[in-house]
Amino acid sequence: MKPAAKTASGIYIPEANQEKLNQGTVIAAGPGITNTTTGNVIPTSVKAGDKVLLPSFGGNPVTVGGEEFLLYTDKEILAKIEN
């Protein structure tokens, strides 16, 4: 997937200013989020091992065992990459 070279209104974006697309591999995923009205758990859309497309900003840095990871919510993940 390539970053957009042109906006929806037709303005060309210089290559130096184009947004970088970030890929990552899911290390772990929780069970999901609880719907506050029904109490049902809405499962995550990804699982450990999935390759995903992430925004160029965001994510919460978390250090575990001396390694730093980025923590994203399910709604922050842009796409799941399937081969």
PDB file of N, CA, C and O in Angstrom:
ATOM      1  N   MET A   1       0.849  -1.166   0.000  1.00  0.00           N
ATOM      2  CA  MET A   1       0.000   0.000   0.000  1.00  0.00           C
ATOM      3  C   MET A   1       0.896   1.231   0.000  1.00  0.00           C
ATOM      4  O   MET A   1       1.858   1.303   0.765  1.00  0.00           O
ATOM      5  N   LYS A   2       0.583   2.193  -0.853  1.00  0.00           N
ATOM      6  CA  LYS A   2       1.384   3.406  -0.954  1.00  0.00           C
ATOM      7  C   LYS A   2       0.657   4.566  -0.296  1.00  0.00           C
ATOM      8  O   LYS A   2      -0.573   4.602  -0.293  1.00  0.00           O
ATOM      9  N   PRO A   3       1.408   5.522   0.265  1.00  0.00           N
ATOM     10  CA  PRO A   3       0.765   6.707   0.829  1.00  0.00           C
ATOM     11  C   PRO A   3       0.144   7.542  -0.281  1.00  0.00           C
ATOM     12  O   PRO A   3       0.576   7.481  -1.431  1.00  0.00           O
ATOM     13  N   ALA A   4      -0.865   8.317   0.068  1.00  0.00           N
ATOM     14  CA  ALA A   4      -1.557   9.150  -0.914  1.00  0.00           C
ATOM     15  C   ALA A   4      -0.606  10.202  -1.456  1.00  0.00           C
ATOM     16  O   ALA A   4       0.089  10.872  -0.693  1.00  0.00           O
ATOM     17  N   ALA A   5      -0.577  10.348  -2.783  1.00  0.00           N
ATOM     18  CA  ALA A   5       0.249  11.362  -3.423  1.00  0.00           C
ATOM     19  C   ALA A   5      -0.583  12.581  -3.777  1.00  0.00           C
ATOM     20  O   ALA A   5      -0.045  13.611  -4.181  1.00  0.00           O
ATOM     21  N   LYS A   6      -1.901  12.464  -3.626  1.00  0.00           N
ATOM     22  CA  LYS A   6      -2.803  13.543  -4.000  1.00  0.00           C
ATOM     23  C   LYS A   6      -3.981  13.542  -3.035  1.00  0.00           C
ATOM     24  O   LYS A   6      -4.464  12.474  -2.657  1.00  0.00           O
ATOM     25  N   THR A   7      -4.447  14.706  -2.634  1.00  0.00           N
ATOM     26  CA  THR A   7      -5.609  14.790  -1.747  1.00  0.00           C
ATOM     27  C   THR A   7      -6.882  14.544  -2.529  1.00  0.00           C
ATOM     28  O   THR A   7      -6.864  14.512  -3.759  1.00  0.00           O
ATOM     29  N   ALA A   8      -7.992  14.368  -1.820  1.00  0.00           N
ATOM     30  CA  ALA A   8      -9.289  14.133  -2.465  1.00  0.00           C
ATOM     31  C   ALA A   8      -9.689  15.300  -3.364  1.00  0.00           C
ATOM     32  O   ALA A   8     -10.399  15.105  -4.350  1.00  0.00           O
ATOM     33  N   SER A   9      -9.244  16.506  -3.034  1.00  0.00           N
ATOM     34  CA  SER A   9      -9.595  17.677  -3.843  1.00  0.00           C
ATOM     35  C   SER A   9      -8.629  17.894  -4.997  1.00  0.00           C
ATOM     36  O   SER A   9      -8.795  18.847  -5.759  1.00  0.00           O
ATOM     37  N   GLY A  10      -7.610  17.025  -5.148  1.00  0.00           N
ATOM     38  CA  GLY A  10      -6.721  17.086  -6.299  1.00  0.00           C
ATOM     39  C   GLY A  10      -5.398  17.789  -6.060  1.00  0.00           C
ATOM     40  O   GLY A  10      -4.649  18.001  -7.013  1.00  0.00           O
ATOM     41  N   ILE A  11      -5.081  18.156  -4.834  1.00  0.00           N
ATOM     42  CA  ILE A  11      -3.805  18.815  -4.535  1.00  0.00           C
ATOM     43  C   ILE A  11      -2.731  17.746  -4.395  1.00  0.00           C
ATOM     44  O   ILE A  11      -2.892  16.788  -3.639  1.00  0.00           O
ATOM     45  N   TYR A  12      -1.629  17.914  -5.129  1.00  0.00           N
ATOM     46  CA  TYR A  12      -0.527  16.955  -5.053  1.00  0.00           C
ATOM     47  C   TYR A  12       0.309  17.202  -3.805  1.00  0.00           C
ATOM     48  O   TYR A  12       0.608  18.346  -3.461  1.00  0.00           O
ATOM     49  N   ILE A  13       0.683  16.117  -3.130  1.00  0.00           N
ATOM     50  CA  ILE A  13       1.458  16.184  -1.901  1.00  0.00           C
ATOM     51  C   ILE A  13       2.909  15.850  -2.228  1.00  0.00           C
ATOM     52  O   ILE A  13       3.176  14.787  -2.787  1.00  0.00           O
ATOM     53  N   PRO A  14       3.870  16.743  -1.891  1.00  0.00           N
ATOM     54  CA  PRO A  14       5.279  16.424  -2.144  1.00  0.00           C
ATOM     55  C   PRO A  14       5.678  15.153  -1.393  1.00  0.00           C
ATOM     56  O   PRO A  14       5.174  14.884  -0.302  1.00  0.00           O
ATOM     57  N   GLU A  15       6.576  14.382  -1.981  1.00  0.00           N
ATOM     58  CA  GLU A  15       6.972  13.097  -1.386  1.00  0.00           C
ATOM     59  C   GLU A  15       7.501  13.256   0.034  1.00  0.00           C
ATOM     60  O   GLU A  15       7.263  12.395   0.880  1.00  0.00           O
ATOM     61  N   ALA A  16       8.216  14.345   0.306  1.00  0.00           N
ATOM     62  CA  ALA A  16       8.767  14.568   1.646  1.00  0.00           C
ATOM     63  C   ALA A  16       7.674  14.761   2.683  1.00  0.00           C
ATOM     64  O   ALA A  16       7.904  14.507   3.865  1.00  0.00           O
ATOM     65  N   ASN A  17       6.495  15.203   2.275  1.00  0.00           N
ATOM     66  CA  ASN A  17       5.397  15.459   3.205  1.00  0.00           C
ATOM     67  C   ASN A  17       4.362  14.350   3.235  1.00  0.00           C
ATOM     68  O   ASN A  17       3.394  14.430   3.990  1.00  0.00           O
ATOM     69  N   GLN A  18       4.551  13.317   2.424  1.00  0.00           N
ATOM     70  CA  GLN A  18       3.581  12.228   2.409  1.00  0.00           C
ATOM     71  C   GLN A  18       3.663  11.453   3.710  1.00  0.00           C
ATOM     72  O   GLN A  18       4.740  11.261   4.274  1.00  0.00           O
ATOM     73  N   GLU A  19       2.520  11.019   4.169  1.00  0.00           N
ATOM     74  CA  GLU A  19       2.429  10.258   5.413  1.00  0.00           C
ATOM     75  C   GLU A  19       3.087   8.893   5.240  1.00  0.00           C
ATOM     76  O   GLU A  19       2.867   8.217   4.235  1.00  0.00           O
ATOM     77  N   LYS A  20       3.881   8.497   6.204  1.00  0.00           N
ATOM     78  CA  LYS A  20       4.519   7.178   6.183  1.00  0.00           C
ATOM     79  C   LYS A  20       3.525   6.136   6.699  1.00  0.00           C
ATOM     80  O   LYS A  20       2.844   6.352   7.702  1.00  0.00           O
ATOM     81  N   LEU A  21       3.456   5.017   6.005  1.00  0.00           N
ATOM     82  CA  LEU A  21       2.573   3.938   6.428  1.00  0.00           C
ATOM     83  C   LEU A  21       3.371   2.970   7.285  1.00  0.00           C
ATOM     84  O   LEU A  21       4.449   2.525   6.890  1.00  0.00           O
ATOM     85  N   ASN A  22       2.846   2.645   8.450  1.00  0.00           N
ATOM     86  CA  ASN A  22       3.535   1.784   9.402  1.00  0.00           C
ATOM     87  C   ASN A  22       2.855   0.427   9.475  1.00  0.00           C
ATOM     88  O   ASN A  22       1.637   0.330   9.625  1.00  0.00           O
ATOM     89  N   GLN A  23       3.655  -0.605   9.367  1.00  0.00           N
ATOM     90  CA  GLN A  23       3.153  -1.957   9.538  1.00  0.00           C
ATOM     91  C   GLN A  23       3.683  -2.504  10.844  1.00  0.00           C
ATOM     92  O   GLN A  23       4.753  -2.113  11.309  1.00  0.00           O
ATOM     93  N   GLY A  24       2.933  -3.404  11.425  1.00  0.00           N
ATOM     94  CA  GLY A  24       3.364  -4.030  12.650  1.00  0.00           C
ATOM     95  C   GLY A  24       2.806  -5.429  12.759  1.00  0.00           C
ATOM     96  O   GLY A  24       1.928  -5.824  11.991  1.00  0.00           O
ATOM     97  N   THR A  25       3.319  -6.174  13.713  1.00  0.00           N
ATOM     98  CA  THR A  25       2.822  -7.512  13.997  1.00  0.00           C
ATOM     99  C   THR A  25       2.229  -7.503  15.392  1.00  0.00           C
ATOM    100  O   THR A  25       2.846  -7.010  16.337  1.00  0.00           O
ATOM    101  N   VAL A  26       1.031  -8.051  15.518  1.00  0.00           N
ATOM    102  CA  VAL A  26       0.355  -8.110  16.810  1.00  0.00           C
ATOM    103  C   VAL A  26       1.080  -9.135  17.688  1.00  0.00           C
ATOM    104  O   VAL A  26       1.233 -10.296  17.310  1.00  0.00           O
ATOM    105  N   ILE A  27       1.521  -8.686  18.858  1.00  0.00           N
ATOM    106  CA  ILE A  27       2.206  -9.569  19.802  1.00  0.00           C
ATOM    107  C   ILE A  27       1.180 -10.257  20.700  1.00  0.00           C
ATOM    108  O   ILE A  27       1.290 -11.450  20.984  1.00  0.00           O
ATOM    109  N   ALA A  28       0.184  -9.492  21.143  1.00  0.00           N
ATOM    110  CA  ALA A  28      -0.865 -10.033  22.012  1.00  0.00           C
ATOM    111  C   ALA A  28      -2.114  -9.183  21.839  1.00  0.00           C
ATOM    112  O   ALA A  28      -2.029  -8.011  21.471  1.00  0.00           O
ATOM    113  N   ALA A  29      -3.259  -9.767  22.103  1.00  0.00           N
ATOM    114  CA  ALA A  29      -4.534  -9.045  22.032  1.00  0.00           C
ATOM    115  C   ALA A  29      -5.416  -9.497  23.193  1.00  0.00           C
ATOM    116  O   ALA A  29      -5.430 -10.668  23.570  1.00  0.00           O
ATOM    117  N   GLY A  30      -6.135  -8.549  23.736  1.00  0.00           N
ATOM    118  CA  GLY A  30      -7.048  -8.867  24.830  1.00  0.00           C
ATOM    119  C   GLY A  30      -8.328  -9.495  24.314  1.00  0.00           C
ATOM    120  O   GLY A  30      -8.480  -9.702  23.110  1.00  0.00           O
ATOM    121  N   PRO A  31      -9.256  -9.800  25.222  1.00  0.00           N
ATOM    122  CA  PRO A  31     -10.496 -10.464  24.825  1.00  0.00           C
ATOM    123  C   PRO A  31     -11.457  -9.541  24.081  1.00  0.00           C
ATOM    124  O   PRO A  31     -12.310 -10.018  23.333  1.00  0.00           O
ATOM    125  N   GLY A  32     -11.334  -8.246  24.271  1.00  0.00           N
ATOM    126  CA  GLY A  32     -12.237  -7.298  23.625  1.00  0.00           C
ATOM    127  C   GLY A  32     -12.708  -6.259  24.615  1.00  0.00           C
ATOM    128  O   GLY A  32     -12.117  -6.072  25.679  1.00  0.00           O
ATOM    129  N   ILE A  33     -13.781  -5.586  24.245  1.00  0.00           N
ATOM    130  CA  ILE A  33     -14.338  -4.531  25.091  1.00  0.00           C
ATOM    131  C   ILE A  33     -15.766  -4.907  25.469  1.00  0.00           C
ATOM    132  O   ILE A  33     -16.484  -5.516  24.676  1.00  0.00           O
ATOM    133  N   THR A  34     -16.169  -4.546  26.666  1.00  0.00           N
ATOM    134  CA  THR A  34     -17.514  -4.862  27.122  1.00  0.00           C
ATOM    135  C   THR A  34     -18.482  -3.764  26.702  1.00  0.00           C
ATOM    136  O   THR A  34     -18.249  -2.585  26.968  1.00  0.00           O
ATOM    137  N   ASN A  35     -19.570  -4.160  26.043  1.00  0.00           N
ATOM    138  CA  ASN A  35     -20.626  -3.227  25.672  1.00  0.00           C
ATOM    139  C   ASN A  35     -21.333  -2.808  26.956  1.00  0.00           C
ATOM    140  O   ASN A  35     -21.855  -3.653  27.683  1.00  0.00           O
ATOM    141  N   THR A  36     -21.352  -1.500  27.237  1.00  0.00           N
ATOM    142  CA  THR A  36     -21.893  -1.029  28.511  1.00  0.00           C
ATOM    143  C   THR A  36     -23.408  -1.181  28.615  1.00  0.00           C
ATOM    144  O   THR A  36     -23.940  -1.245  29.723  1.00  0.00           O
ATOM    145  N   THR A  37     -24.111  -1.241  27.490  1.00  0.00           N
ATOM    146  CA  THR A  37     -25.571  -1.372  27.572  1.00  0.00           C
ATOM    147  C   THR A  37     -26.028  -2.820  27.696  1.00  0.00           C
ATOM    148  O   THR A  37     -26.982  -3.111  28.418  1.00  0.00           O
ATOM    149  N   THR A  38     -25.343  -3.741  26.985  1.00  0.00           N
ATOM    150  CA  THR A  38     -25.779  -5.139  27.012  1.00  0.00           C
ATOM    151  C   THR A  38     -24.917  -6.016  27.920  1.00  0.00           C
ATOM    152  O   THR A  38     -25.361  -7.070  28.376  1.00  0.00           O
ATOM    153  N   GLY A  39     -23.686  -5.578  28.180  1.00  0.00           N
ATOM    154  CA  GLY A  39     -22.775  -6.392  28.981  1.00  0.00           C
ATOM    155  C   GLY A  39     -22.050  -7.459  28.177  1.00  0.00           C
ATOM    156  O   GLY A  39     -21.234  -8.201  28.722  1.00  0.00           O
ATOM    157  N   ASN A  40     -22.343  -7.540  26.881  1.00  0.00           N
ATOM    158  CA  ASN A  40     -21.675  -8.531  26.030  1.00  0.00           C
ATOM    159  C   ASN A  40     -20.265  -8.063  25.685  1.00  0.00           C
ATOM    160  O   ASN A  40     -20.022  -6.862  25.562  1.00  0.00           O
ATOM    161  N   VAL A  41     -19.335  -9.004  25.529  1.00  0.00           N
ATOM    162  CA  VAL A  41     -17.971  -8.685  25.131  1.00  0.00           C
ATOM    163  C   VAL A  41     -17.898  -8.652  23.612  1.00  0.00           C
ATOM    164  O   VAL A  41     -18.283  -9.610  22.941  1.00  0.00           O
ATOM    165  N   ILE A  42     -17.398  -7.537  23.074  1.00  0.00           N
ATOM    166  CA  ILE A  42     -17.180  -7.400  21.633  1.00  0.00           C
ATOM    167  C   ILE A  42     -15.721  -7.790  21.395  1.00  0.00           C
ATOM    168  O   ILE A  42     -14.821  -7.078  21.840  1.00  0.00           O
ATOM    169  N   PRO A  43     -15.464  -8.915  20.697  1.00  0.00           N
ATOM    170  CA  PRO A  43     -14.092  -9.393  20.545  1.00  0.00           C
ATOM    171  C   PRO A  43     -13.251  -8.465  19.668  1.00  0.00           C
ATOM    172  O   PRO A  43     -13.785  -7.724  18.842  1.00  0.00           O
ATOM    173  N   THR A  44     -11.917  -8.516  19.859  1.00  0.00           N
ATOM    174  CA  THR A  44     -11.011  -7.726  19.019  1.00  0.00           C
ATOM    175  C   THR A  44     -11.011  -8.295  17.607  1.00  0.00           C
ATOM    176  O   THR A  44     -11.348  -9.458  17.388  1.00  0.00           O
ATOM    177  N   SER A  45     -10.623  -7.448  16.650  1.00  0.00           N
ATOM    178  CA  SER A  45     -10.621  -7.882  15.256  1.00  0.00           C
ATOM    179  C   SER A  45      -9.300  -8.522  14.848  1.00  0.00           C
ATOM    180  O   SER A  45      -9.170  -9.017  13.728  1.00  0.00           O
ATOM    181  N   VAL A  46      -8.318  -8.514  15.750  1.00  0.00           N
ATOM    182  CA  VAL A  46      -7.013  -9.095  15.443  1.00  0.00           C
ATOM    183  C   VAL A  46      -6.610 -10.088  16.528  1.00  0.00           C
ATOM    184  O   VAL A  46      -7.168 -10.101  17.625  1.00  0.00           O
ATOM    185  N   LYS A  47      -5.623 -10.921  16.188  1.00  0.00           N
ATOM    186  CA  LYS A  47      -5.086 -11.876  17.162  1.00  0.00           C
ATOM    187  C   LYS A  47      -3.566 -11.877  17.040  1.00  0.00           C
ATOM    188  O   LYS A  47      -3.023 -11.338  16.075  1.00  0.00           O
ATOM    189  N   ALA A  48      -2.888 -12.466  17.988  1.00  0.00           N
ATOM    190  CA  ALA A  48      -1.427 -12.527  17.976  1.00  0.00           C
ATOM    191  C   ALA A  48      -0.942 -13.131  16.666  1.00  0.00           C
ATOM    192  O   ALA A  48      -1.467 -14.144  16.204  1.00  0.00           O
ATOM    193  N   GLY A  49       0.063 -12.499  16.076  1.00  0.00           N
ATOM    194  CA  GLY A  49       0.629 -12.978  14.813  1.00  0.00           C
ATOM    195  C   GLY A  49       0.102 -12.248  13.591  1.00  0.00           C
ATOM    196  O   GLY A  49       0.724 -12.308  12.530  1.00  0.00           O
ATOM    197  N   ASP A  50      -1.036 -11.556  13.708  1.00  0.00           N
ATOM    198  CA  ASP A  50      -1.593 -10.822  12.567  1.00  0.00           C
ATOM    199  C   ASP A  50      -0.701  -9.642  12.214  1.00  0.00           C
ATOM    200  O   ASP A  50      -0.121  -9.006  13.094  1.00  0.00           O
ATOM    201  N   LYS A  51      -0.593  -9.352  10.922  1.00  0.00           N
ATOM    202  CA  LYS A  51       0.107  -8.163  10.456  1.00  0.00           C
ATOM    203  C   LYS A  51      -0.944  -7.072  10.267  1.00  0.00           C
ATOM    204  O   LYS A  51      -2.018  -7.316   9.717  1.00  0.00           O
ATOM    205  N   VAL A  52      -0.614  -5.848  10.740  1.00  0.00           N
ATOM    206  CA  VAL A  52      -1.585  -4.751  10.701  1.00  0.00           C
ATOM    207  C   VAL A  52      -0.946  -3.473  10.177  1.00  0.00           C
ATOM    208  O   VAL A  52       0.272  -3.307  10.221  1.00  0.00           O
ATOM    209  N   LEU A  53      -1.784  -2.579   9.683  1.00  0.00           N
ATOM    210  CA  LEU A  53      -1.382  -1.257   9.245  1.00  0.00           C
ATOM    211  C   LEU A  53      -1.753  -0.284  10.348  1.00  0.00           C
ATOM    212  O   LEU A  53      -2.906  -0.235  10.777  1.00  0.00           O
ATOM    213  N   LEU A  54      -0.770   0.497  10.815  1.00  0.00           N
ATOM    214  CA  LEU A  54      -0.959   1.392  11.956  1.00  0.00           C
ATOM    215  C   LEU A  54      -0.824   2.847  11.530  1.00  0.00           C
ATOM    216  O   LEU A  54      -0.135   3.143  10.554  1.00  0.00           O
ATOM    217  N   PRO A  55      -1.468   3.754  12.243  1.00  0.00           N
ATOM    218  CA  PRO A  55      -1.305   5.169  11.918  1.00  0.00           C
ATOM    219  C   PRO A  55       0.118   5.622  12.229  1.00  0.00           C
ATOM    220  O   PRO A  55       0.809   5.002  13.037  1.00  0.00           O
ATOM    221  N   SER A  56       0.556   6.708  11.583  1.00  0.00           N
ATOM    222  CA  SER A  56       1.917   7.188  11.791  1.00  0.00           C
ATOM    223  C   SER A  56       2.083   7.892  13.128  1.00  0.00           C
ATOM    224  O   SER A  56       3.198   8.252  13.503  1.00  0.00           O
ATOM    225  N   PHE A  57       1.001   8.089  13.842  1.00  0.00           N
ATOM    226  CA  PHE A  57       1.036   8.717  15.160  1.00  0.00           C
ATOM    227  C   PHE A  57       0.178   7.891  16.095  1.00  0.00           C
ATOM    228  O   PHE A  57      -0.580   7.033  15.645  1.00  0.00           O
ATOM    229  N   GLY A  58       0.286   8.138  17.382  1.00  0.00           N
ATOM    230  CA  GLY A  58      -0.559   7.446  18.349  1.00  0.00           C
ATOM    231  C   GLY A  58       0.108   6.221  18.924  1.00  0.00           C
ATOM    232  O   GLY A  58       1.311   6.011  18.764  1.00  0.00           O
ATOM    233  N   GLY A  59      -0.673   5.432  19.583  1.00  0.00           N
ATOM    234  CA  GLY A  59      -0.154   4.281  20.302  1.00  0.00           C
ATOM    235  C   GLY A  59       0.419   4.730  21.633  1.00  0.00           C
ATOM    236  O   GLY A  59       0.966   5.828  21.736  1.00  0.00           O
ATOM    237  N   ASN A  60       0.302   3.912  22.625  1.00  0.00           N
ATOM    238  CA  ASN A  60       0.834   4.221  23.947  1.00  0.00           C
ATOM    239  C   ASN A  60       2.050   3.349  24.197  1.00  0.00           C
ATOM    240  O   ASN A  60       1.941   2.123  24.177  1.00  0.00           O
ATOM    241  N   PRO A  61       3.230   3.968  24.436  1.00  0.00           N
ATOM    242  CA  PRO A  61       4.418   3.157  24.696  1.00  0.00           C
ATOM    243  C   PRO A  61       4.322   2.447  26.043  1.00  0.00           C
ATOM    244  O   PRO A  61       3.956   3.047  27.054  1.00  0.00           O
ATOM    245  N   VAL A  62       4.659   1.153  26.037  1.00  0.00           N
ATOM    246  CA  VAL A  62       4.632   0.332  27.244  1.00  0.00           C
ATOM    247  C   VAL A  62       5.934  -0.463  27.278  1.00  0.00           C
ATOM    248  O   VAL A  62       6.315  -1.069  26.276  1.00  0.00           O
ATOM    249  N   THR A  63       6.616  -0.465  28.418  1.00  0.00           N
ATOM    250  CA  THR A  63       7.854  -1.228  28.555  1.00  0.00           C
ATOM    251  C   THR A  63       7.576  -2.488  29.369  1.00  0.00           C
ATOM    252  O   THR A  63       7.061  -2.426  30.485  1.00  0.00           O
ATOM    253  N   VAL A  64       7.930  -3.639  28.780  1.00  0.00           N
ATOM    254  CA  VAL A  64       7.740  -4.925  29.440  1.00  0.00           C
ATOM    255  C   VAL A  64       9.050  -5.693  29.327  1.00  0.00           C
ATOM    256  O   VAL A  64       9.530  -5.963  28.226  1.00  0.00           O
ATOM    257  N   GLY A  65       9.619  -6.039  30.463  1.00  0.00           N
ATOM    258  CA  GLY A  65      10.869  -6.798  30.470  1.00  0.00           C
ATOM    259  C   GLY A  65      12.006  -6.099  29.753  1.00  0.00           C
ATOM    260  O   GLY A  65      12.845  -6.758  29.139  1.00  0.00           O
ATOM    261  N   GLY A  66      12.049  -4.780  29.819  1.00  0.00           N
ATOM    262  CA  GLY A  66      13.104  -4.018  29.169  1.00  0.00           C
ATOM    263  C   GLY A  66      12.865  -3.731  27.701  1.00  0.00           C
ATOM    264  O   GLY A  66      13.646  -3.002  27.088  1.00  0.00           O
ATOM    265  N   GLU A  67      11.809  -4.280  27.116  1.00  0.00           N
ATOM    266  CA  GLU A  67      11.477  -4.021  25.719  1.00  0.00           C
ATOM    267  C   GLU A  67      10.314  -3.046  25.653  1.00  0.00           C
ATOM    268  O   GLU A  67       9.381  -3.126  26.452  1.00  0.00           O
ATOM    269  N   GLU A  68      10.376  -2.111  24.681  1.00  0.00           N
ATOM    270  CA  GLU A  68       9.292  -1.150  24.528  1.00  0.00           C
ATOM    271  C   GLU A  68       8.354  -1.597  23.404  1.00  0.00           C
ATOM    272  O   GLU A  68       8.794  -1.964  22.315  1.00  0.00           O
ATOM    273  N   PHE A  69       7.062  -1.558  23.693  1.00  0.00           N
ATOM    274  CA  PHE A  69       6.022  -1.907  22.738  1.00  0.00           C
ATOM    275  C   PHE A  69       5.068  -0.731  22.619  1.00  0.00           C
ATOM    276  O   PHE A  69       5.013   0.127  23.500  1.00  0.00           O
ATOM    277  N   LEU A  70       4.314  -0.696  21.520  1.00  0.00           N
ATOM    278  CA  LEU A  70       3.261   0.303  21.374  1.00  0.00           C
ATOM    279  C   LEU A  70       1.916  -0.384  21.550  1.00  0.00           C
ATOM    280  O   LEU A  70       1.653  -1.421  20.941  1.00  0.00           O
ATOM    281  N   LEU A  71       1.084   0.189  22.369  1.00  0.00           N
ATOM    282  CA  LEU A  71      -0.229  -0.362  22.673  1.00  0.00           C
ATOM    283  C   LEU A  71      -1.279   0.439  21.908  1.00  0.00           C
ATOM    284  O   LEU A  71      -1.374   1.655  22.073  1.00  0.00           O
ATOM    285  N   TYR A  72      -2.064  -0.234  21.076  1.00  0.00           N
ATOM    286  CA  TYR A  72      -3.127   0.392  20.286  1.00  0.00           C
ATOM    287  C   TYR A  72      -4.472  -0.212  20.659  1.00  0.00           C
ATOM    288  O   TYR A  72      -4.562  -1.393  20.993  1.00  0.00           O
ATOM    289  N   THR A  73      -5.507   0.602  20.599  1.00  0.00           N
ATOM    290  CA  THR A  73      -6.854   0.063  20.757  1.00  0.00           C
ATOM    291  C   THR A  73      -7.286  -0.519  19.415  1.00  0.00           C
ATOM    292  O   THR A  73      -6.693  -0.213  18.381  1.00  0.00           O
ATOM    293  N   ASP A  74      -8.304  -1.347  19.433  1.00  0.00           N
ATOM    294  CA  ASP A  74      -8.800  -1.987  18.216  1.00  0.00           C
ATOM    295  C   ASP A  74      -9.226  -0.946  17.184  1.00  0.00           C
ATOM    296  O   ASP A  74      -9.002  -1.131  15.988  1.00  0.00           O
ATOM    297  N   LYS A  75      -9.840   0.145  17.639  1.00  0.00           N
ATOM    298  CA  LYS A  75     -10.332   1.148  16.683  1.00  0.00           C
ATOM    299  C   LYS A  75      -9.216   1.993  16.077  1.00  0.00           C
ATOM    300  O   LYS A  75      -9.445   2.666  15.071  1.00  0.00           O
ATOM    301  N   GLU A  76      -7.993   1.980  16.667  1.00  0.00           N
ATOM    302  CA  GLU A  76      -6.863   2.725  16.110  1.00  0.00           C
ATOM    303  C   GLU A  76      -6.188   1.978  14.958  1.00  0.00           C
ATOM    304  O   GLU A  76      -5.514   2.599  14.137  1.00  0.00           O
ATOM    305  N   ILE A  77      -6.358   0.672  14.887  1.00  0.00           N
ATOM    306  CA  ILE A  77      -5.735  -0.127  13.841  1.00  0.00           C
ATOM    307  C   ILE A  77      -6.431   0.185  12.525  1.00  0.00           C
ATOM    308  O   ILE A  77      -7.654   0.083  12.428  1.00  0.00           O
ATOM    309  N   LEU A  78      -5.646   0.570  11.496  1.00  0.00           N
ATOM    310  CA  LEU A  78      -6.229   0.985  10.220  1.00  0.00           C
ATOM    311  C   LEU A  78      -6.698  -0.192   9.378  1.00  0.00           C
ATOM    312  O   LEU A  78      -7.753  -0.122   8.747  1.00  0.00           O
ATOM    313  N   ALA A  79      -5.919  -1.277   9.362  1.00  0.00           N
ATOM    314  CA  ALA A  79      -6.278  -2.426   8.521  1.00  0.00           C
ATOM    315  C   ALA A  79      -5.503  -3.652   8.971  1.00  0.00           C
ATOM    316  O   ALA A  79      -4.428  -3.556   9.562  1.00  0.00           O
ATOM    317  N   LYS A  80      -6.076  -4.794   8.678  1.00  0.00           N
ATOM    318  CA  LYS A  80      -5.399  -6.075   8.891  1.00  0.00           C
ATOM    319  C   LYS A  80      -4.864  -6.495   7.526  1.00  0.00           C
ATOM    320  O   LYS A  80      -5.610  -6.523   6.548  1.00  0.00           O
ATOM    321  N   ILE A  81      -3.572  -6.821   7.459  1.00  0.00           N
ATOM    322  CA  ILE A  81      -2.947  -7.187   6.198  1.00  0.00           C
ATOM    323  C   ILE A  81      -3.012  -8.696   6.034  1.00  0.00           C
ATOM    324  O   ILE A  81      -2.518  -9.451   6.872  1.00  0.00           O
ATOM    325  N   GLU A  82      -3.629  -9.118   4.942  1.00  0.00           N
ATOM    326  CA  GLU A  82      -3.745 -10.546   4.662  1.00  0.00           C
ATOM    327  C   GLU A  82      -2.971 -10.869   3.399  1.00  0.00           C
ATOM    328  O   GLU A  82      -3.038 -10.130   2.417  1.00  0.00           O
ATOM    329  N   ASN A  83      -2.244 -11.963   3.422  1.00  0.00           N
ATOM    330  CA  ASN A  83      -1.426 -12.358   2.253  1.00  0.00           C
ATOM    331  C   ASN A  83      -2.275 -13.059   1.233  1.00  0.00           C
ATOM    332  O   ASN A  83      -1.772 -13.465   0.185  1.00  0.00           O
TER     333      ASN A  83
END
